Amino acid sequence: MKLSEFAGKEIVNIFDGARLGTVSESDLIIDGATGQVESIVVPGRGTVMGWKNRGYPLVIPWQAVRKIGTQLIVIDWEINRRKTP
């Protein structure tokens, strides 16, 4: 998949139903040696489904991605695995 194909896709967590943002608002961390995506960084926006992230970005590990559709990226990520600085 090309990087340009990620633009505009919304990120949804099936664990808690949270809409976390879109890839156009996010950054991808890519391993320079292998070219593989390591994580998706979603900017912080206050409260996500009752969880206050205090403006910190959410760093979603690529292993949490379950499906990439035409409009959505579906992840399965438990709230207790989320880490903030």
N, CA, C and O atoms as CSV, one atom per row, in Angstrom:
chain,resi,resn,atom,element,x,y,z
A,1,MET,N,N,0.837,-1.165,0.000
A,1,MET,CA,C,0.000,0.000,0.000
A,1,MET,C,C,0.892,1.241,0.000
A,1,MET,O,O,1.898,1.295,0.707
A,2,LYS,N,N,0.517,2.221,-0.789
A,2,LYS,CA,C,1.259,3.471,-0.855
A,2,LYS,C,C,0.873,4.375,0.307
A,2,LYS,O,O,-0.250,4.321,0.806
A,3,LEU,N,N,1.819,5.204,0.728
A,3,LEU,CA,C,1.564,6.133,1.820
A,3,LEU,C,C,0.398,7.059,1.500
A,3,LEU,O,O,-0.387,7.392,2.387
A,4,SER,N,N,0.277,7.475,0.252
A,4,SER,CA,C,-0.814,8.377,-0.142
A,4,SER,C,C,-2.186,7.730,0.019
A,4,SER,O,O,-3.184,8.439,0.148
A,5,GLU,N,N,-2.259,6.408,0.014
A,5,GLU,CA,C,-3.532,5.702,0.175
A,5,GLU,C,C,-4.031,5.725,1.621
A,5,GLU,O,O,-5.201,5.435,1.871
A,6,PHE,N,N,-3.162,6.067,2.576
A,6,PHE,CA,C,-3.564,6.175,3.976
A,6,PHE,C,C,-4.320,7.466,4.246
A,6,PHE,O,O,-5.139,7.520,5.164
A,7,ALA,N,N,-4.062,8.502,3.465
A,7,ALA,CA,C,-4.623,9.835,3.730
A,7,ALA,C,C,-6.144,9.796,3.785
A,7,ALA,O,O,-6.793,9.222,2.912
A,8,GLY,N,N,-6.699,10.408,4.811
A,8,GLY,CA,C,-8.146,10.519,4.964
A,8,GLY,C,C,-8.821,9.347,5.642
A,8,GLY,O,O,-10.007,9.429,5.962
A,9,LYS,N,N,-8.108,8.260,5.871
A,9,LYS,CA,C,-8.728,7.111,6.547
A,9,LYS,C,C,-8.893,7.417,8.034
A,9,LYS,O,O,-7.978,7.925,8.682
A,10,GLU,N,N,-10.072,7.100,8.561
A,10,GLU,CA,C,-10.347,7.313,9.971
A,10,GLU,C,C,-9.864,6.099,10.765
A,10,GLU,O,O,-9.976,4.962,10.307
A,11,ILE,N,N,-9.331,6.350,11.952
A,11,ILE,CA,C,-8.844,5.288,12.833
A,11,ILE,C,C,-9.904,5.030,13.897
A,11,ILE,O,O,-10.286,5.936,14.638
A,12,VAL,N,N,-10.377,3.777,13.967
A,12,VAL,CA,C,-11.421,3.388,14.921
A,12,VAL,C,C,-10.911,2.208,15.732
A,12,VAL,O,O,-10.362,1.250,15.186
A,13,ASN,N,N,-11.102,2.292,17.052
A,13,ASN,CA,C,-10.685,1.233,17.955
A,13,ASN,C,C,-11.870,0.322,18.256
A,13,ASN,O,O,-12.857,0.774,18.838
A,14,ILE,N,N,-11.792,-0.952,17.872
A,14,ILE,CA,C,-12.901,-1.869,18.132
A,14,ILE,C,C,-12.965,-2.288,19.595
A,14,ILE,O,O,-13.981,-2.828,20.032
A,15,PHE,N,N,-11.907,-2.052,20.358
A,15,PHE,CA,C,-11.917,-2.403,21.780
A,15,PHE,C,C,-12.958,-1.590,22.532
A,15,PHE,O,O,-13.718,-2.132,23.336
A,16,ASP,N,N,-12.991,-0.259,22.264
A,16,ASP,CA,C,-13.919,0.599,22.994
A,16,ASP,C,C,-14.796,1.470,22.088
A,16,ASP,O,O,-15.553,2.305,22.583
A,17,GLY,N,N,-14.703,1.285,20.784
A,17,GLY,CA,C,-15.517,2.038,19.847
A,17,GLY,C,C,-15.068,3.474,19.613
A,17,GLY,O,O,-15.781,4.247,18.974
A,18,ALA,N,N,-13.892,3.840,20.122
A,18,ALA,CA,C,-13.417,5.222,20.011
A,18,ALA,C,C,-12.978,5.558,18.590
A,18,ALA,O,O,-12.321,4.767,17.913
A,19,ARG,N,N,-13.363,6.756,18.164
A,19,ARG,CA,C,-12.855,7.323,16.913
A,19,ARG,C,C,-11.636,8.145,17.296
A,19,ARG,O,O,-11.763,9.138,18.013
A,20,LEU,N,N,-10.464,7.751,16.831
A,20,LEU,CA,C,-9.225,8.356,17.304
A,20,LEU,C,C,-8.688,9.452,16.399
A,20,LEU,O,O,-7.741,10.144,16.775
A,21,GLY,N,N,-9.252,9.625,15.245
A,21,GLY,CA,C,-8.774,10.644,14.318
A,21,GLY,C,C,-8.591,10.077,12.932
A,21,GLY,O,O,-8.964,8.936,12.657
A,22,THR,N,N,-8.013,10.881,12.062
A,22,THR,CA,C,-7.746,10.421,10.701
A,22,THR,C,C,-6.251,10.427,10.448
A,22,THR,O,O,-5.491,11.110,11.133
A,23,VAL,N,N,-5.848,9.666,9.466
A,23,VAL,CA,C,-4.432,9.577,9.146
A,23,VAL,C,C,-3.901,10.913,8.646
A,23,VAL,O,O,-2.717,11.204,8.816
A,24,SER,N,N,-4.742,11.723,8.041
A,24,SER,CA,C,-4.268,13.024,7.573
A,24,SER,C,C,-3.862,13.926,8.735
A,24,SER,O,O,-3.054,14.837,8.556
A,25,GLU,N,N,-4.420,13.679,9.936
A,25,GLU,CA,C,-4.058,14.429,11.138
A,25,GLU,C,C,-2.922,13.751,11.886
A,25,GLU,O,O,-2.397,14.316,12.845
A,26,SER,N,N,-2.539,12.578,11.477
A,26,SER,CA,C,-1.594,11.751,12.208
A,26,SER,C,C,-0.262,11.655,11.481
A,26,SER,O,O,-0.113,12.080,10.336
A,27,ASP,N,N,0.699,11.079,12.194
A,27,ASP,CA,C,2.009,10.782,11.611
A,27,ASP,C,C,2.217,9.276,11.636
A,27,ASP,O,O,1.658,8.576,12.481
A,28,LEU,N,N,3.013,8.792,10.719
A,28,LEU,CA,C,3.413,7.391,10.716
A,28,LEU,C,C,4.895,7.334,11.072
A,28,LEU,O,O,5.695,8.100,10.535
A,29,ILE,N,N,5.258,6.435,11.970
A,29,ILE,CA,C,6.662,6.196,12.287
A,29,ILE,C,C,7.083,5.002,11.440
A,29,ILE,O,O,6.523,3.912,11.559
A,30,ILE,N,N,8.069,5.219,10.589
A,30,ILE,CA,C,8.510,4.199,9.638
A,30,ILE,C,C,9.966,3.857,9.914
A,30,ILE,O,O,10.794,4.750,10.088
A,31,ASP,N,N,10.279,2.566,9.955
A,31,ASP,CA,C,11.647,2.107,10.131
A,31,ASP,C,C,12.418,2.443,8.852
A,31,ASP,O,O,12.074,1.965,7.771
A,32,GLY,N,N,13.446,3.253,8.980
A,32,GLY,CA,C,14.221,3.687,7.824
A,32,GLY,C,C,14.962,2.561,7.128
A,32,GLY,O,O,15.200,2.631,5.922
A,33,ALA,N,N,15.328,1.529,7.863
A,33,ALA,CA,C,16.075,0.421,7.271
A,33,ALA,C,C,15.186,-0.536,6.488
A,33,ALA,O,O,15.567,-1.018,5.421
A,34,THR,N,N,13.986,-0.811,7.031
A,34,THR,CA,C,13.118,-1.809,6.405
A,34,THR,C,C,11.975,-1.201,5.614
A,34,THR,O,O,11.410,-1.851,4.735
A,35,GLY,N,N,11.624,0.064,5.926
A,35,GLY,CA,C,10.493,0.703,5.262
A,35,GLY,C,C,9.152,0.288,5.835
A,35,GLY,O,O,8.113,0.648,5.281
A,36,GLN,N,N,9.145,-0.464,6.934
A,36,GLN,CA,C,7.900,-0.923,7.535
A,36,GLN,C,C,7.381,0.104,8.540
A,36,GLN,O,O,8.157,0.776,9.221
A,37,VAL,N,N,6.058,0.212,8.619
A,37,VAL,CA,C,5.427,1.120,9.573
A,37,VAL,C,C,5.551,0.506,10.971
A,37,VAL,O,O,5.225,-0.663,11.177
A,38,GLU,N,N,6.027,1.309,11.927
A,38,GLU,CA,C,6.161,0.846,13.309
A,38,GLU,C,C,4.976,1.281,14.166
A,38,GLU,O,O,4.528,0.535,15.036
A,39,SER,N,N,4.467,2.498,13.918
A,39,SER,CA,C,3.346,2.986,14.720
A,39,SER,C,C,2.665,4.166,14.033
A,39,SER,O,O,3.198,4.774,13.104
A,40,ILE,N,N,1.469,4.460,14.528
A,40,ILE,CA,C,0.699,5.616,14.080
A,40,ILE,C,C,0.628,6.565,15.270
A,40,ILE,O,O,0.277,6.146,16.373
A,41,VAL,N,N,0.956,7.836,15.060
A,41,VAL,CA,C,0.921,8.831,16.123
A,41,VAL,C,C,-0.257,9.760,15.859
A,41,VAL,O,O,-0.279,10.494,14.872
A,42,VAL,N,N,-1.246,9.713,16.766
A,42,VAL,CA,C,-2.449,10.535,16.646
A,42,VAL,C,C,-2.316,11.688,17.636
A,42,VAL,O,O,-2.085,11.452,18.822
A,43,PRO,N,N,-2.458,12.945,17.169
A,43,PRO,CA,C,-2.332,14.074,18.101
A,43,PRO,C,C,-3.399,14.026,19.182
A,43,PRO,O,O,-4.528,13.605,18.930
A,44,GLY,N,N,-3.038,14.464,20.400
A,44,GLY,CA,C,-3.962,14.475,21.528
A,44,GLY,C,C,-5.025,15.546,21.359
A,44,GLY,O,O,-4.769,16.628,20.830
A,45,ARG,N,N,-6.237,15.216,21.826
A,45,ARG,CA,C,-7.351,16.154,21.706
A,45,ARG,C,C,-8.220,16.199,22.943
A,45,ARG,O,O,-9.424,16.418,22.813
A,46,GLY,N,N,-7.697,16.008,24.106
A,46,GLY,CA,C,-8.547,16.061,25.296
A,46,GLY,C,C,-9.071,14.700,25.676
A,46,GLY,O,O,-8.299,13.851,26.120
A,47,THR,N,N,-10.368,14.462,25.515
A,47,THR,CA,C,-10.990,13.225,25.971
A,47,THR,C,C,-11.376,12.340,24.794
A,47,THR,O,O,-11.994,12.795,23.832
A,48,VAL,N,N,-11.001,11.070,24.888
A,48,VAL,CA,C,-11.388,10.077,23.893
A,48,VAL,C,C,-12.164,8.998,24.629
A,48,VAL,O,O,-11.594,8.237,25.411
A,49,MET,N,N,-13.489,8.934,24.372
A,49,MET,CA,C,-14.368,7.935,24.992
A,49,MET,C,C,-14.148,7.845,26.505
A,49,MET,O,O,-13.998,6.753,27.053
A,50,GLY,N,N,-14.129,9.010,27.177
A,50,GLY,CA,C,-14.004,9.032,28.621
A,50,GLY,C,C,-12.574,8.965,29.132
A,50,GLY,O,O,-12.349,9.106,30.335
A,51,TRP,N,N,-11.615,8.756,28.265
A,51,TRP,CA,C,-10.223,8.669,28.681
A,51,TRP,C,C,-9.545,9.981,28.360
A,51,TRP,O,O,-9.475,10.365,27.192
A,52,LYS,N,N,-9.043,10.681,29.367
A,52,LYS,CA,C,-8.411,11.979,29.146
A,52,LYS,C,C,-6.951,11.770,28.785
A,52,LYS,O,O,-6.179,11.242,29.585
A,53,ASN,N,N,-6.571,12.184,27.579
A,53,ASN,CA,C,-5.174,12.030,27.181
A,53,ASN,C,C,-4.394,13.316,27.368
A,53,ASN,O,O,-3.217,13.381,27.015
A,54,ARG,N,N,-5.033,14.348,27.922
A,54,ARG,CA,C,-4.387,15.604,28.305
A,54,ARG,C,C,-3.569,16.222,27.179
A,54,ARG,O,O,-2.555,16.871,27.434
A,55,GLY,N,N,-3.991,16.030,25.965
A,55,GLY,CA,C,-3.297,16.642,24.848
A,55,GLY,C,C,-2.064,15.897,24.381
A,55,GLY,O,O,-1.420,16.311,23.416
A,56,TYR,N,N,-1.722,14.801,25.050
A,56,TYR,CA,C,-0.578,14.010,24.612
A,56,TYR,C,C,-0.949,13.216,23.373
A,56,TYR,O,O,-2.100,12.805,23.226
A,57,PRO,N,N,-0.002,12.995,22.486
A,57,PRO,CA,C,-0.316,12.152,21.328
A,57,PRO,C,C,-0.488,10.688,21.742
A,57,PRO,O,O,0.116,10.231,22.712
A,58,LEU,N,N,-1.307,9.973,21.005
A,58,LEU,CA,C,-1.455,8.530,21.192
A,58,LEU,C,C,-0.530,7.850,20.197
A,58,LEU,O,O,-0.589,8.129,19.000
A,59,VAL,N,N,0.312,6.972,20.680
A,59,VAL,CA,C,1.217,6.229,19.806
A,59,VAL,C,C,0.664,4.812,19.714
A,59,VAL,O,O,0.776,4.018,20.648
A,60,ILE,N,N,0.070,4.519,18.573
A,60,ILE,CA,C,-0.591,3.231,18.360
A,60,ILE,C,C,0.384,2.288,17.674
A,60,ILE,O,O,0.816,2.560,16.554
A,61,PRO,N,N,0.738,1.187,18.321
A,61,PRO,CA,C,1.664,0.240,17.686
A,61,PRO,C,C,1.032,-0.394,16.451
A,61,PRO,O,O,-0.168,-0.670,16.430
A,62,TRP,N,N,1.836,-0.620,15.441
A,62,TRP,CA,C,1.336,-1.194,14.196
A,62,TRP,C,C,0.725,-2.570,14.426
A,62,TRP,O,O,-0.155,-2.986,13.672
A,63,GLN,N,N,1.172,-3.280,15.451
A,63,GLN,CA,C,0.623,-4.607,15.759
A,63,GLN,C,C,-0.846,-4.537,16.161
A,63,GLN,O,O,-1.542,-5.551,16.111
A,64,ALA,N,N,-1.337,-3.354,16.563
A,64,ALA,CA,C,-2.739,-3.193,16.952
A,64,ALA,C,C,-3.665,-3.058,15.748
A,64,ALA,O,O,-4.881,-3.185,15.886
A,65,VAL,N,N,-3.103,-2.802,14.570
A,65,VAL,CA,C,-3.924,-2.646,13.359
A,65,VAL,C,C,-4.473,-4.016,12.958
A,65,VAL,O,O,-3.726,-4.976,12.772
A,66,ARG,N,N,-5.811,-4.077,12.829
A,66,ARG,CA,C,-6.458,-5.332,12.459
A,66,ARG,C,C,-6.932,-5.356,11.018
A,66,ARG,O,O,-6.928,-6.410,10.383
A,67,LYS,N,N,-7.344,-4.199,10.491
A,67,LYS,CA,C,-7.893,-4.168,9.132
A,67,LYS,C,C,-7.741,-2.765,8.574
A,67,LYS,O,O,-7.949,-1.780,9.282
A,68,ILE,N,N,-7.377,-2.678,7.306
A,68,ILE,CA,C,-7.327,-1.409,6.601
A,68,ILE,C,C,-8.334,-1.499,5.471
A,68,ILE,O,O,-8.164,-2.264,4.521
A,69,GLY,N,N,-9.400,-0.695,5.594
A,69,GLY,CA,C,-10.454,-0.688,4.588
A,69,GLY,C,C,-10.326,0.522,3.685
A,69,GLY,O,O,-9.319,1.229,3.710
A,70,THR,N,N,-11.355,0.752,2.888
A,70,THR,CA,C,-11.324,1.879,1.967
A,70,THR,C,C,-11.473,3.209,2.687
A,70,THR,O,O,-10.977,4.227,2.204
A,71,GLN,N,N,-12.157,3.222,3.850
A,71,GLN,CA,C,-12.371,4.464,4.585
A,71,GLN,C,C,-11.873,4.416,6.025
A,71,GLN,O,O,-11.733,5.458,6.666
A,72,LEU,N,N,-11.606,3.230,6.536
A,72,LEU,CA,C,-11.247,3.063,7.944
A,72,LEU,C,C,-9.976,2.258,8.129
A,72,LEU,O,O,-9.628,1.407,7.310
A,73,ILE,N,N,-9.290,2.551,9.232
A,73,ILE,CA,C,-8.254,1.677,9.758
A,73,ILE,C,C,-8.797,1.202,11.101
A,73,ILE,O,O,-9.020,2.008,12.004
A,74,VAL,N,N,-9.008,-0.102,11.231
A,74,VAL,CA,C,-9.575,-0.670,12.444
A,74,VAL,C,C,-8.427,-1.212,13.286
A,74,VAL,O,O,-7.601,-1.999,12.821
A,75,ILE,N,N,-8.402,-0.762,14.553
A,75,ILE,CA,C,-7.383,-1.256,15.473
A,75,ILE,C,C,-8.066,-1.943,16.642
A,75,ILE,O,O,-9.247,-1.709,16.900
A,76,ASP,N,N,-7.331,-2.787,17.348
A,76,ASP,CA,C,-7.803,-3.422,18.580
A,76,ASP,C,C,-6.747,-3.126,19.629
A,76,ASP,O,O,-5.694,-3.762,19.676
A,77,TRP,N,N,-7.055,-2.140,20.475
A,77,TRP,CA,C,-6.054,-1.638,21.407
A,77,TRP,C,C,-6.682,-1.362,22.754
A,77,TRP,O,O,-7.498,-0.449,22.877
A,78,GLU,N,N,-6.321,-2.128,23.764
A,78,GLU,CA,C,-6.878,-1.976,25.104
A,78,GLU,C,C,-6.377,-0.694,25.749
A,78,GLU,O,O,-5.220,-0.309,25.582
A,79,ILE,N,N,-7.260,-0.043,26.485
A,79,ILE,CA,C,-6.925,1.243,27.091
A,79,ILE,C,C,-5.741,1.144,28.042
A,79,ILE,O,O,-4.958,2.088,28.147
A,80,ASN,N,N,-5.596,0.025,28.734
A,80,ASN,CA,C,-4.481,-0.095,29.678
A,80,ASN,C,C,-3.138,-0.310,28.991
A,80,ASN,O,O,-2.102,-0.311,29.656
A,81,ARG,N,N,-3.137,-0.492,27.668
A,81,ARG,CA,C,-1.882,-0.601,26.926
A,81,ARG,C,C,-1.429,0.749,26.384
A,81,ARG,O,O,-0.296,0.884,25.922
A,82,ARG,N,N,-2.321,1.762,26.439
A,82,ARG,CA,C,-1.972,3.085,25.939
A,82,ARG,C,C,-0.929,3.705,26.851
A,82,ARG,O,O,-1.032,3.637,28.076
A,83,LYS,N,N,0.067,4.305,26.242
A,83,LYS,CA,C,1.115,4.954,27.015
A,83,LYS,C,C,1.247,6.386,26.572
A,83,LYS,O,O,1.239,6.677,25.376
A,84,THR,N,N,1.369,7.286,27.532
A,84,THR,CA,C,1.606,8.685,27.244
A,84,THR,C,C,2.907,9.099,27.912
A,84,THR,O,O,3.344,8.459,28.868
A,85,PRO,N,N,3.530,10.167,27.416
A,85,PRO,CA,C,4.795,10.603,28.019
A,85,PRO,C,C,4.637,11.019,29.457
A,85,PRO,O,O,5.612,11.410,30.098
